[in-house]
Amino acid sequence: MLRLVATGLSYKEIATELFISHRTVQNHVQSTLNKLQLHNRVQLVRYALAHGLDAPQPPQG
């Protein structure tokens, strides 16, 4: 989910991508912000980019 936030998608767009509600996305993002002690999505995106979470992951398996 963090990778999708980092790409600039809205909560609704992320929800559609993951087949979940936009409220669930909001809850997950807020939980992540709290755990990382960040204050907003901008800081979350900066965190994601700093940790290489914007790049697509290779397939596993």
PDBQT receptor file of N, H, CA, C and O in Angstrom, charges set to zero:
ATOM      1  N   MET A   1       0.816  -1.177   0.000  1.00  0.00    +0.000 N 
ATOM      2  CA  MET A   1       0.000   0.000   0.000  1.00  0.00    +0.000 C 
ATOM      3  C   MET A   1       0.872   1.258   0.000  1.00  0.00    +0.000 C 
ATOM      4  O   MET A   1       0.553   2.247  -0.659  1.00  0.00    +0.000 OA
ATOM      5  N   LEU A   2       1.959   1.205   0.737  1.00  0.00    +0.000 N 
ATOM      6  H   LEU A   2       2.218   0.401   1.272  1.00  0.00    +0.000 HD
ATOM      7  CA  LEU A   2       2.856   2.361   0.808  1.00  0.00    +0.000 C 
ATOM      8  C   LEU A   2       3.398   2.714  -0.571  1.00  0.00    +0.000 C 
ATOM      9  O   LEU A   2       3.551   3.892  -0.893  1.00  0.00    +0.000 OA
ATOM     10  N   ARG A   3       3.680   1.733  -1.366  1.00  0.00    +0.000 N 
ATOM     11  H   ARG A   3       3.556   0.776  -1.105  1.00  0.00    +0.000 HD
ATOM     12  CA  ARG A   3       4.169   1.990  -2.724  1.00  0.00    +0.000 C 
ATOM     13  C   ARG A   3       3.109   2.724  -3.543  1.00  0.00    +0.000 C 
ATOM     14  O   ARG A   3       3.438   3.616  -4.325  1.00  0.00    +0.000 OA
ATOM     15  N   LEU A   4       1.854   2.357  -3.370  1.00  0.00    +0.000 N 
ATOM     16  H   LEU A   4       1.587   1.632  -2.735  1.00  0.00    +0.000 HD
ATOM     17  CA  LEU A   4       0.775   3.017  -4.097  1.00  0.00    +0.000 C 
ATOM     18  C   LEU A   4       0.590   4.452  -3.624  1.00  0.00    +0.000 C 
ATOM     19  O   LEU A   4       0.331   5.343  -4.432  1.00  0.00    +0.000 OA
ATOM     20  N   VAL A   5       0.718   4.679  -2.336  1.00  0.00    +0.000 N 
ATOM     21  H   VAL A   5       0.927   3.955  -1.679  1.00  0.00    +0.000 HD
ATOM     22  CA  VAL A   5       0.661   6.042  -1.808  1.00  0.00    +0.000 C 
ATOM     23  C   VAL A   5       1.797   6.860  -2.411  1.00  0.00    +0.000 C 
ATOM     24  O   VAL A   5       1.601   8.012  -2.797  1.00  0.00    +0.000 OA
ATOM     25  N   ALA A   6       2.967   6.271  -2.491  1.00  0.00    +0.000 N 
ATOM     26  H   ALA A   6       3.126   5.335  -2.178  1.00  0.00    +0.000 HD
ATOM     27  CA  ALA A   6       4.150   6.976  -3.009  1.00  0.00    +0.000 C 
ATOM     28  C   ALA A   6       3.994   7.352  -4.477  1.00  0.00    +0.000 C 
ATOM     29  O   ALA A   6       4.627   8.301  -4.940  1.00  0.00    +0.000 OA
ATOM     30  N   THR A   7       3.167   6.626  -5.209  1.00  0.00    +0.000 N 
ATOM     31  H   THR A   7       2.653   5.855  -4.833  1.00  0.00    +0.000 HD
ATOM     32  CA  THR A   7       2.970   6.962  -6.625  1.00  0.00    +0.000 C 
ATOM     33  C   THR A   7       1.987   8.104  -6.804  1.00  0.00    +0.000 C 
ATOM     34  O   THR A   7       1.784   8.580  -7.921  1.00  0.00    +0.000 OA
ATOM     35  N   GLY A   8       1.367   8.554  -5.703  1.00  0.00    +0.000 N 
ATOM     36  H   GLY A   8       1.531   8.168  -4.796  1.00  0.00    +0.000 HD
ATOM     37  CA  GLY A   8       0.470   9.697  -5.771  1.00  0.00    +0.000 C 
ATOM     38  C   GLY A   8      -0.991   9.350  -5.970  1.00  0.00    +0.000 C 
ATOM     39  O   GLY A   8      -1.811  10.232  -6.221  1.00  0.00    +0.000 OA
ATOM     40  N   LEU A   9      -1.323   8.076  -5.861  1.00  0.00    +0.000 N 
ATOM     41  H   LEU A   9      -0.656   7.359  -5.657  1.00  0.00    +0.000 HD
ATOM     42  CA  LEU A   9      -2.719   7.683  -6.021  1.00  0.00    +0.000 C 
ATOM     43  C   LEU A   9      -3.556   8.172  -4.842  1.00  0.00    +0.000 C 
ATOM     44  O   LEU A   9      -3.062   8.275  -3.720  1.00  0.00    +0.000 OA
ATOM     45  N   SER A  10      -4.819   8.469  -5.107  1.00  0.00    +0.000 N 
ATOM     46  H   SER A  10      -5.220   8.385  -6.019  1.00  0.00    +0.000 HD
ATOM     47  CA  SER A  10      -5.744   8.860  -4.045  1.00  0.00    +0.000 C 
ATOM     48  C   SER A  10      -6.159   7.612  -3.262  1.00  0.00    +0.000 C 
ATOM     49  O   SER A  10      -5.909   6.483  -3.686  1.00  0.00    +0.000 OA
ATOM     50  N   TYR A  11      -6.792   7.839  -2.121  1.00  0.00    +0.000 N 
ATOM     51  H   TYR A  11      -6.995   8.756  -1.777  1.00  0.00    +0.000 HD
ATOM     52  CA  TYR A  11      -7.289   6.708  -1.340  1.00  0.00    +0.000 C 
ATOM     53  C   TYR A  11      -8.267   5.871  -2.168  1.00  0.00    +0.000 C 
ATOM     54  O   TYR A  11      -8.235   4.642  -2.122  1.00  0.00    +0.000 OA
ATOM     55  N   LYS A  12      -9.124   6.540  -2.913  1.00  0.00    +0.000 N 
ATOM     56  H   LYS A  12      -9.150   7.539  -2.950  1.00  0.00    +0.000 HD
ATOM     57  CA  LYS A  12     -10.106   5.829  -3.733  1.00  0.00    +0.000 C 
ATOM     58  C   LYS A  12      -9.420   4.997  -4.822  1.00  0.00    +0.000 C 
ATOM     59  O   LYS A  12      -9.822   3.863  -5.082  1.00  0.00    +0.000 OA
ATOM     60  N   GLU A  13      -8.397   5.553  -5.451  1.00  0.00    +0.000 N 
ATOM     61  H   GLU A  13      -8.070   6.474  -5.240  1.00  0.00    +0.000 HD
ATOM     62  CA  GLU A  13      -7.662   4.825  -6.491  1.00  0.00    +0.000 C 
ATOM     63  C   GLU A  13      -6.927   3.624  -5.904  1.00  0.00    +0.000 C 
ATOM     64  O   GLU A  13      -6.890   2.555  -6.513  1.00  0.00    +0.000 OA
ATOM     65  N   ILE A  14      -6.345   3.799  -4.726  1.00  0.00    +0.000 N 
ATOM     66  H   ILE A  14      -6.374   4.667  -4.230  1.00  0.00    +0.000 HD
ATOM     67  CA  ILE A  14      -5.659   2.687  -4.057  1.00  0.00    +0.000 C 
ATOM     68  C   ILE A  14      -6.669   1.608  -3.693  1.00  0.00    +0.000 C 
ATOM     69  O   ILE A  14      -6.407   0.418  -3.869  1.00  0.00    +0.000 OA
ATOM     70  N   ALA A  15      -7.816   2.026  -3.188  1.00  0.00    +0.000 N 
ATOM     71  H   ALA A  15      -8.028   2.993  -3.045  1.00  0.00    +0.000 HD
ATOM     72  CA  ALA A  15      -8.863   1.077  -2.810  1.00  0.00    +0.000 C 
ATOM     73  C   ALA A  15      -9.308   0.248  -4.008  1.00  0.00    +0.000 C 
ATOM     74  O   ALA A  15      -9.492  -0.964  -3.900  1.00  0.00    +0.000 OA
ATOM     75  N   THR A  16      -9.478   0.906  -5.143  1.00  0.00    +0.000 N 
ATOM     76  H   THR A  16      -9.328   1.891  -5.230  1.00  0.00    +0.000 HD
ATOM     77  CA  THR A  16      -9.872   0.202  -6.362  1.00  0.00    +0.000 C 
ATOM     78  C   THR A  16      -8.800  -0.799  -6.778  1.00  0.00    +0.000 C 
ATOM     79  O   THR A  16      -9.107  -1.929  -7.155  1.00  0.00    +0.000 OA
ATOM     80  N   GLU A  17      -7.563  -0.382  -6.707  1.00  0.00    +0.000 N 
ATOM     81  H   GLU A  17      -7.314   0.537  -6.401  1.00  0.00    +0.000 HD
ATOM     82  CA  GLU A  17      -6.428  -1.244  -7.082  1.00  0.00    +0.000 C 
ATOM     83  C   GLU A  17      -6.348  -2.487  -6.202  1.00  0.00    +0.000 C 
ATOM     84  O   GLU A  17      -6.023  -3.574  -6.680  1.00  0.00    +0.000 OA
ATOM     85  N   LEU A  18      -6.648  -2.320  -4.901  1.00  0.00    +0.000 N 
ATOM     86  H   LEU A  18      -6.911  -1.437  -4.513  1.00  0.00    +0.000 HD
ATOM     87  CA  LEU A  18      -6.507  -3.418  -3.935  1.00  0.00    +0.000 C 
ATOM     88  C   LEU A  18      -7.817  -4.130  -3.609  1.00  0.00    +0.000 C 
ATOM     89  O   LEU A  18      -7.835  -5.061  -2.804  1.00  0.00    +0.000 OA
ATOM     90  N   PHE A  19      -8.916  -3.693  -4.233  1.00  0.00    +0.000 N 
ATOM     91  H   PHE A  19      -8.902  -2.936  -4.887  1.00  0.00    +0.000 HD
ATOM     92  CA  PHE A  19     -10.233  -4.286  -3.998  1.00  0.00    +0.000 C 
ATOM     93  C   PHE A  19     -10.649  -4.195  -2.529  1.00  0.00    +0.000 C 
ATOM     94  O   PHE A  19     -11.166  -5.156  -1.959  1.00  0.00    +0.000 OA
ATOM     95  N   ILE A  20     -10.418  -3.035  -1.930  1.00  0.00    +0.000 N 
ATOM     96  H   ILE A  20      -9.999  -2.255  -2.394  1.00  0.00    +0.000 HD
ATOM     97  CA  ILE A  20     -10.831  -2.767  -0.555  1.00  0.00    +0.000 C 
ATOM     98  C   ILE A  20     -11.514  -1.398  -0.534  1.00  0.00    +0.000 C 
ATOM     99  O   ILE A  20     -11.493  -0.679  -1.533  1.00  0.00    +0.000 OA
ATOM    100  N   SER A  21     -12.113  -1.041   0.591  1.00  0.00    +0.000 N 
ATOM    101  H   SER A  21     -12.130  -1.625   1.402  1.00  0.00    +0.000 HD
ATOM    102  CA  SER A  21     -12.791   0.257   0.669  1.00  0.00    +0.000 C 
ATOM    103  C   SER A  21     -11.783   1.384   0.868  1.00  0.00    +0.000 C 
ATOM    104  O   SER A  21     -10.678   1.170   1.366  1.00  0.00    +0.000 OA
ATOM    105  N   HIS A  22     -12.189   2.590   0.467  1.00  0.00    +0.000 N 
ATOM    106  H   HIS A  22     -13.087   2.763   0.062  1.00  0.00    +0.000 HD
ATOM    107  CA  HIS A  22     -11.289   3.732   0.660  1.00  0.00    +0.000 C 
ATOM    108  C   HIS A  22     -11.097   4.004   2.140  1.00  0.00    +0.000 C 
ATOM    109  O   HIS A  22     -10.051   4.517   2.537  1.00  0.00    +0.000 OA
ATOM    110  N   ARG A  23     -12.079   3.674   2.966  1.00  0.00    +0.000 N 
ATOM    111  H   ARG A  23     -12.929   3.257   2.643  1.00  0.00    +0.000 HD
ATOM    112  CA  ARG A  23     -11.947   3.863   4.413  1.00  0.00    +0.000 C 
ATOM    113  C   ARG A  23     -10.872   2.926   4.974  1.00  0.00    +0.000 C 
ATOM    114  O   ARG A  23     -10.124   3.313   5.871  1.00  0.00    +0.000 OA
ATOM    115  N   THR A  24     -10.791   1.719   4.461  1.00  0.00    +0.000 N 
ATOM    116  H   THR A  24     -11.399   1.404   3.732  1.00  0.00    +0.000 HD
ATOM    117  CA  THR A  24      -9.745   0.779   4.883  1.00  0.00    +0.000 C 
ATOM    118  C   THR A  24      -8.370   1.331   4.516  1.00  0.00    +0.000 C 
ATOM    119  O   THR A  24      -7.425   1.221   5.297  1.00  0.00    +0.000 OA
ATOM    120  N   VAL A  25      -8.260   1.917   3.344  1.00  0.00    +0.000 N 
ATOM    121  H   VAL A  25      -9.027   2.006   2.709  1.00  0.00    +0.000 HD
ATOM    122  CA  VAL A  25      -7.003   2.538   2.931  1.00  0.00    +0.000 C 
ATOM    123  C   VAL A  25      -6.647   3.659   3.894  1.00  0.00    +0.000 C 
ATOM    124  O   VAL A  25      -5.507   3.743   4.352  1.00  0.00    +0.000 OA
ATOM    125  N   GLN A  26      -7.610   4.522   4.208  1.00  0.00    +0.000 N 
ATOM    126  H   GLN A  26      -8.536   4.453   3.836  1.00  0.00    +0.000 HD
ATOM    127  CA  GLN A  26      -7.364   5.616   5.145  1.00  0.00    +0.000 C 
ATOM    128  C   GLN A  26      -6.879   5.088   6.489  1.00  0.00    +0.000 C 
ATOM    129  O   GLN A  26      -5.943   5.634   7.074  1.00  0.00    +0.000 OA
ATOM    130  N   ASN A  27      -7.513   4.030   6.978  1.00  0.00    +0.000 N 
ATOM    131  H   ASN A  27      -8.273   3.586   6.503  1.00  0.00    +0.000 HD
ATOM    132  CA  ASN A  27      -7.112   3.443   8.256  1.00  0.00    +0.000 C 
ATOM    133  C   ASN A  27      -5.690   2.901   8.208  1.00  0.00    +0.000 C 
ATOM    134  O   ASN A  27      -4.917   3.106   9.144  1.00  0.00    +0.000 OA
ATOM    135  N   HIS A  28      -5.344   2.217   7.136  1.00  0.00    +0.000 N 
ATOM    136  H   HIS A  28      -5.973   2.051   6.376  1.00  0.00    +0.000 HD
ATOM    137  CA  HIS A  28      -3.991   1.662   7.003  1.00  0.00    +0.000 C 
ATOM    138  C   HIS A  28      -2.941   2.771   6.907  1.00  0.00    +0.000 C 
ATOM    139  O   HIS A  28      -1.874   2.684   7.515  1.00  0.00    +0.000 OA
ATOM    140  N   VAL A  29      -3.256   3.803   6.143  1.00  0.00    +0.000 N 
ATOM    141  H   VAL A  29      -4.123   3.874   5.649  1.00  0.00    +0.000 HD
ATOM    142  CA  VAL A  29      -2.318   4.917   6.006  1.00  0.00    +0.000 C 
ATOM    143  C   VAL A  29      -2.132   5.604   7.356  1.00  0.00    +0.000 C 
ATOM    144  O   VAL A  29      -1.005   5.907   7.747  1.00  0.00    +0.000 OA
ATOM    145  N   GLN A  30      -3.229   5.850   8.068  1.00  0.00    +0.000 N 
ATOM    146  H   GLN A  30      -4.144   5.603   7.751  1.00  0.00    +0.000 HD
ATOM    147  CA  GLN A  30      -3.127   6.497   9.378  1.00  0.00    +0.000 C 
ATOM    148  C   GLN A  30      -2.321   5.637  10.352  1.00  0.00    +0.000 C 
ATOM    149  O   GLN A  30      -1.504   6.155  11.114  1.00  0.00    +0.000 OA
ATOM    150  N   SER A  31      -2.550   4.335  10.326  1.00  0.00    +0.000 N 
ATOM    151  H   SER A  31      -3.213   3.914   9.707  1.00  0.00    +0.000 HD
ATOM    152  CA  SER A  31      -1.796   3.421  11.185  1.00  0.00    +0.000 C 
ATOM    153  C   SER A  31      -0.309   3.466  10.849  1.00  0.00    +0.000 C 
ATOM    154  O   SER A  31       0.532   3.464  11.748  1.00  0.00    +0.000 OA
ATOM    155  N   THR A  32       0.014   3.506   9.571  1.00  0.00    +0.000 N 
ATOM    156  H   THR A  32      -0.670   3.507   8.841  1.00  0.00    +0.000 HD
ATOM    157  CA  THR A  32       1.408   3.575   9.139  1.00  0.00    +0.000 C 
ATOM    158  C   THR A  32       2.042   4.895   9.576  1.00  0.00    +0.000 C 
ATOM    159  O   THR A  32       3.179   4.922  10.048  1.00  0.00    +0.000 OA
ATOM    160  N   LEU A  33       1.299   5.981   9.416  1.00  0.00    +0.000 N 
ATOM    161  H   LEU A  33       0.375   5.959   9.034  1.00  0.00    +0.000 HD
ATOM    162  CA  LEU A  33       1.803   7.280   9.874  1.00  0.00    +0.000 C 
ATOM    163  C   LEU A  33       2.124   7.241  11.364  1.00  0.00    +0.000 C 
ATOM    164  O   LEU A  33       3.174   7.717  11.798  1.00  0.00    +0.000 OA
ATOM    165  N   ASN A  34       1.219   6.675  12.131  1.00  0.00    +0.000 N 
ATOM    166  H   ASN A  34       0.367   6.288  11.779  1.00  0.00    +0.000 HD
ATOM    167  CA  ASN A  34       1.432   6.590  13.579  1.00  0.00    +0.000 C 
ATOM    168  C   ASN A  34       2.656   5.745  13.918  1.00  0.00    +0.000 C 
ATOM    169  O   ASN A  34       3.471   6.141  14.751  1.00  0.00    +0.000 OA
ATOM    170  N   LYS A  35       2.786   4.595  13.283  1.00  0.00    +0.000 N 
ATOM    171  H   LYS A  35       2.124   4.274  12.607  1.00  0.00    +0.000 HD
ATOM    172  CA  LYS A  35       3.907   3.699  13.575  1.00  0.00    +0.000 C 
ATOM    173  C   LYS A  35       5.252   4.312  13.206  1.00  0.00    +0.000 C 
ATOM    174  O   LYS A  35       6.257   4.086  13.879  1.00  0.00    +0.000 OA
ATOM    175  N   LEU A  36       5.255   5.091  12.128  1.00  0.00    +0.000 N 
ATOM    176  H   LEU A  36       4.439   5.274  11.581  1.00  0.00    +0.000 HD
ATOM    177  CA  LEU A  36       6.505   5.716  11.675  1.00  0.00    +0.000 C 
ATOM    178  C   LEU A  36       6.710   7.097  12.281  1.00  0.00    +0.000 C 
ATOM    179  O   LEU A  36       7.711   7.760  12.007  1.00  0.00    +0.000 OA
ATOM    180  N   GLN A  37       5.769   7.526  13.097  1.00  0.00    +0.000 N 
ATOM    181  H   GLN A  37       4.956   6.988  13.319  1.00  0.00    +0.000 HD
ATOM    182  CA  GLN A  37       5.810   8.839  13.739  1.00  0.00    +0.000 C 
ATOM    183  C   GLN A  37       5.919   9.964  12.716  1.00  0.00    +0.000 C 
ATOM    184  O   GLN A  37       6.717  10.890  12.855  1.00  0.00    +0.000 OA
ATOM    185  N   LEU A  38       5.081   9.848  11.676  1.00  0.00    +0.000 N 
ATOM    186  H   LEU A  38       4.432   9.095  11.562  1.00  0.00    +0.000 HD
ATOM    187  CA  LEU A  38       4.993  10.862  10.642  1.00  0.00    +0.000 C 
ATOM    188  C   LEU A  38       3.665  11.595  10.790  1.00  0.00    +0.000 C 
ATOM    189  O   LEU A  38       2.755  11.107  11.459  1.00  0.00    +0.000 OA
ATOM    190  N   HIS A  39       3.554  12.767  10.165  1.00  0.00    +0.000 N 
ATOM    191  H   HIS A  39       4.293  13.164   9.621  1.00  0.00    +0.000 HD
ATOM    192  CA  HIS A  39       2.377  13.596  10.382  1.00  0.00    +0.000 C 
ATOM    193  C   HIS A  39       1.420  13.687   9.200  1.00  0.00    +0.000 C 
ATOM    194  O   HIS A  39       0.259  14.054   9.382  1.00  0.00    +0.000 OA
ATOM    195  N   ASN A  40       1.878  13.363   7.990  1.00  0.00    +0.000 N 
ATOM    196  H   ASN A  40       2.821  13.065   7.842  1.00  0.00    +0.000 HD
ATOM    197  CA  ASN A  40       0.999  13.496   6.834  1.00  0.00    +0.000 C 
ATOM    198  C   ASN A  40       1.492  12.632   5.675  1.00  0.00    +0.000 C 
ATOM    199  O   ASN A  40       2.551  12.010   5.749  1.00  0.00    +0.000 OA
ATOM    200  N   ARG A  41       0.700  12.611   4.607  1.00  0.00    +0.000 N 
ATOM    201  H   ARG A  41      -0.160  13.117   4.547  1.00  0.00    +0.000 HD
ATOM    202  CA  ARG A  41       1.040  11.784   3.444  1.00  0.00    +0.000 C 
ATOM    203  C   ARG A  41       2.316  12.243   2.761  1.00  0.00    +0.000 C 
ATOM    204  O   ARG A  41       3.051  11.423   2.210  1.00  0.00    +0.000 OA
ATOM    205  N   VAL A  42       2.587  13.530   2.788  1.00  0.00    +0.000 N 
ATOM    206  H   VAL A  42       1.990  14.196   3.235  1.00  0.00    +0.000 HD
ATOM    207  CA  VAL A  42       3.816  14.033   2.156  1.00  0.00    +0.000 C 
ATOM    208  C   VAL A  42       5.031  13.409   2.836  1.00  0.00    +0.000 C 
ATOM    209  O   VAL A  42       5.951  12.942   2.164  1.00  0.00    +0.000 OA
ATOM    210  N   GLN A  43       5.035  13.402   4.158  1.00  0.00    +0.000 N 
ATOM    211  H   GLN A  43       4.288  13.782   4.704  1.00  0.00    +0.000 HD
ATOM    212  CA  GLN A  43       6.141  12.781   4.882  1.00  0.00    +0.000 C 
ATOM    213  C   GLN A  43       6.196  11.282   4.601  1.00  0.00    +0.000 C 
ATOM    214  O   GLN A  43       7.276  10.699   4.509  1.00  0.00    +0.000 OA
ATOM    215  N   LEU A  44       5.029  10.669   4.468  1.00  0.00    +0.000 N 
ATOM    216  H   LEU A  44       4.152  11.143   4.543  1.00  0.00    +0.000 HD
ATOM    217  CA  LEU A  44       4.978   9.234   4.175  1.00  0.00    +0.000 C 
ATOM    218  C   LEU A  44       5.573   8.937   2.800  1.00  0.00    +0.000 C 
ATOM    219  O   LEU A  44       6.308   7.964   2.637  1.00  0.00    +0.000 OA
ATOM    220  N   VAL A  45       5.257   9.767   1.823  1.00  0.00    +0.000 N 
ATOM    221  H   VAL A  45       4.660  10.557   1.956  1.00  0.00    +0.000 HD
ATOM    222  CA  VAL A  45       5.820   9.594   0.478  1.00  0.00    +0.000 C 
ATOM    223  C   VAL A  45       7.335   9.780   0.509  1.00  0.00    +0.000 C 
ATOM    224  O   VAL A  45       8.072   9.008  -0.105  1.00  0.00    +0.000 OA
ATOM    225  N   ARG A  46       7.793  10.795   1.219  1.00  0.00    +0.000 N 
ATOM    226  H   ARG A  46       7.194  11.422   1.718  1.00  0.00    +0.000 HD
ATOM    227  CA  ARG A  46       9.244  11.012   1.332  1.00  0.00    +0.000 C 
ATOM    228  C   ARG A  46       9.913   9.808   1.984  1.00  0.00    +0.000 C 
ATOM    229  O   ARG A  46      10.994   9.399   1.561  1.00  0.00    +0.000 OA
ATOM    230  N   TYR A  47       9.292   9.243   2.996  1.00  0.00    +0.000 N 
ATOM    231  H   TYR A  47       8.414   9.575   3.340  1.00  0.00    +0.000 HD
ATOM    232  CA  TYR A  47       9.817   8.047   3.662  1.00  0.00    +0.000 C 
ATOM    233  C   TYR A  47       9.897   6.886   2.662  1.00  0.00    +0.000 C 
ATOM    234  O   TYR A  47      10.911   6.193   2.581  1.00  0.00    +0.000 OA
ATOM    235  N   ALA A  48       8.825   6.688   1.912  1.00  0.00    +0.000 N 
ATOM    236  H   ALA A  48       8.001   7.251   1.977  1.00  0.00    +0.000 HD
ATOM    237  CA  ALA A  48       8.787   5.603   0.929  1.00  0.00    +0.000 C 
ATOM    238  C   ALA A  48       9.885   5.759  -0.114  1.00  0.00    +0.000 C 
ATOM    239  O   ALA A  48      10.578   4.797  -0.443  1.00  0.00    +0.000 OA
ATOM    240  N   LEU A  49      10.039   6.965  -0.630  1.00  0.00    +0.000 N 
ATOM    241  H   LEU A  49       9.475   7.747  -0.362  1.00  0.00    +0.000 HD
ATOM    242  CA  LEU A  49      11.069   7.208  -1.641  1.00  0.00    +0.000 C 
ATOM    243  C   LEU A  49      12.469   7.010  -1.069  1.00  0.00    +0.000 C 
ATOM    244  O   LEU A  49      13.347   6.473  -1.744  1.00  0.00    +0.000 OA
ATOM    245  N   ALA A  50      12.676   7.439   0.159  1.00  0.00    +0.000 N 
ATOM    246  H   ALA A  50      11.963   7.876   0.708  1.00  0.00    +0.000 HD
ATOM    247  CA  ALA A  50      13.992   7.294   0.800  1.00  0.00    +0.000 C 
ATOM    248  C   ALA A  50      14.344   5.828   1.044  1.00  0.00    +0.000 C 
ATOM    249  O   ALA A  50      15.519   5.473   1.132  1.00  0.00    +0.000 OA
ATOM    250  N   HIS A  51      13.325   4.985   1.151  1.00  0.00    +0.000 N 
ATOM    251  H   HIS A  51      12.370   5.273   1.078  1.00  0.00    +0.000 HD
ATOM    252  CA  HIS A  51      13.550   3.567   1.416  1.00  0.00    +0.000 C 
ATOM    253  C   HIS A  51      13.328   2.694   0.184  1.00  0.00    +0.000 C 
ATOM    254  O   HIS A  51      13.212   1.474   0.298  1.00  0.00    +0.000 OA
ATOM    255  N   GLY A  52      13.270   3.320  -0.997  1.00  0.00    +0.000 N 
ATOM    256  H   GLY A  52      13.364   4.312  -1.089  1.00  0.00    +0.000 HD
ATOM    257  CA  GLY A  52      13.182   2.566  -2.243  1.00  0.00    +0.000 C 
ATOM    258  C   GLY A  52      11.856   1.867  -2.474  1.00  0.00    +0.000 C 
ATOM    259  O   GLY A  52      11.797   0.894  -3.226  1.00  0.00    +0.000 OA
ATOM    260  N   LEU A  53      10.791   2.342  -1.842  1.00  0.00    +0.000 N 
ATOM    261  H   LEU A  53      10.839   3.132  -1.231  1.00  0.00    +0.000 HD
ATOM    262  CA  LEU A  53       9.496   1.670  -1.979  1.00  0.00    +0.000 C 
ATOM    263  C   LEU A  53       8.696   2.151  -3.170  1.00  0.00    +0.000 C 
ATOM    264  O   LEU A  53       7.552   1.735  -3.352  1.00  0.00    +0.000 OA
ATOM    265  N   ASP A  54       9.273   3.018  -3.982  1.00  0.00    +0.000 N 
ATOM    266  H   ASP A  54      10.202   3.357  -3.834  1.00  0.00    +0.000 HD
ATOM    267  CA  ASP A  54       8.560   3.486  -5.188  1.00  0.00    +0.000 C 
ATOM    268  C   ASP A  54       8.825   2.589  -6.375  1.00  0.00    +0.000 C 
ATOM    269  O   ASP A  54       8.074   2.621  -7.350  1.00  0.00    +0.000 OA
ATOM    270  N   ALA A  55       9.877   1.787  -6.315  1.00  0.00    +0.000 N 
ATOM    271  H   ALA A  55      10.487   1.761  -5.523  1.00  0.00    +0.000 HD
ATOM    272  CA  ALA A  55      10.231   0.912  -7.435  1.00  0.00    +0.000 C 
ATOM    273  C   ALA A  55       9.398  -0.364  -7.389  1.00  0.00    +0.000 C 
ATOM    274  O   ALA A  55       9.158  -0.901  -6.308  1.00  0.00    +0.000 OA
ATOM    275  N   PRO A  56       8.954  -0.856  -8.543  1.00  0.00    +0.000 N 
ATOM    276  CA  PRO A  56       8.201  -2.109  -8.551  1.00  0.00    +0.000 C 
ATOM    277  C   PRO A  56       9.049  -3.267  -8.029  1.00  0.00    +0.000 C 
ATOM    278  O   PRO A  56      10.252  -3.336  -8.285  1.00  0.00    +0.000 OA
ATOM    279  N   GLN A  57       8.418  -4.154  -7.310  1.00  0.00    +0.000 N 
ATOM    280  H   GLN A  57       7.441  -4.098  -7.102  1.00  0.00    +0.000 HD
ATOM    281  CA  GLN A  57       9.094  -5.333  -6.779  1.00  0.00    +0.000 C 
ATOM    282  C   GLN A  57       9.110  -6.432  -7.837  1.00  0.00    +0.000 C 
ATOM    283  O   GLN A  57       8.134  -6.592  -8.569  1.00  0.00    +0.000 OA
ATOM    284  N   PRO A  58      10.189  -7.183  -7.929  1.00  0.00    +0.000 N 
ATOM    285  CA  PRO A  58      10.197  -8.329  -8.849  1.00  0.00    +0.000 C 
ATOM    286  C   PRO A  58       9.230  -9.395  -8.366  1.00  0.00    +0.000 C 
ATOM    287  O   PRO A  58       8.978  -9.497  -7.165  1.00  0.00    +0.000 OA
ATOM    288  N   PRO A  59       8.683 -10.193  -9.276  1.00  0.00    +0.000 N 
ATOM    289  CA  PRO A  59       7.761 -11.257  -8.867  1.00  0.00    +0.000 C 
ATOM    290  C   PRO A  59       8.449 -12.244  -7.933  1.00  0.00    +0.000 C 
ATOM    291  O   PRO A  59       9.621 -12.575  -8.115  1.00  0.00    +0.000 OA
ATOM    292  N   GLN A  60       7.707 -12.709  -6.929  1.00  0.00    +0.000 N 
ATOM    293  H   GLN A  60       6.756 -12.440  -6.781  1.00  0.00    +0.000 HD
ATOM    294  CA  GLN A  60       8.245 -13.690  -6.002  1.00  0.00    +0.000 C 
ATOM    295  C   GLN A  60       7.767 -15.074  -6.403  1.00  0.00    +0.000 C 
ATOM    296  O   GLN A  60       6.679 -15.247  -6.953  1.00  0.00    +0.000 OA
ATOM    297  N   GLY A  61       8.605 -16.045  -6.114  1.00  0.00    +0.000 N 
ATOM    298  H   GLY A  61       9.489 -15.904  -5.668  1.00  0.00    +0.000 HD
ATOM    299  CA  GLY A  61       8.154 -17.408  -6.370  1.00  0.00    +0.000 C 
ATOM    300  C   GLY A  61       9.048 -18.114  -7.229  1.00  0.00    +0.000 C 
ATOM    301  O   GLY A  61       8.811 -19.280  -7.543  1.00  0.00    +0.000 OA
TER     302      GLY A  61
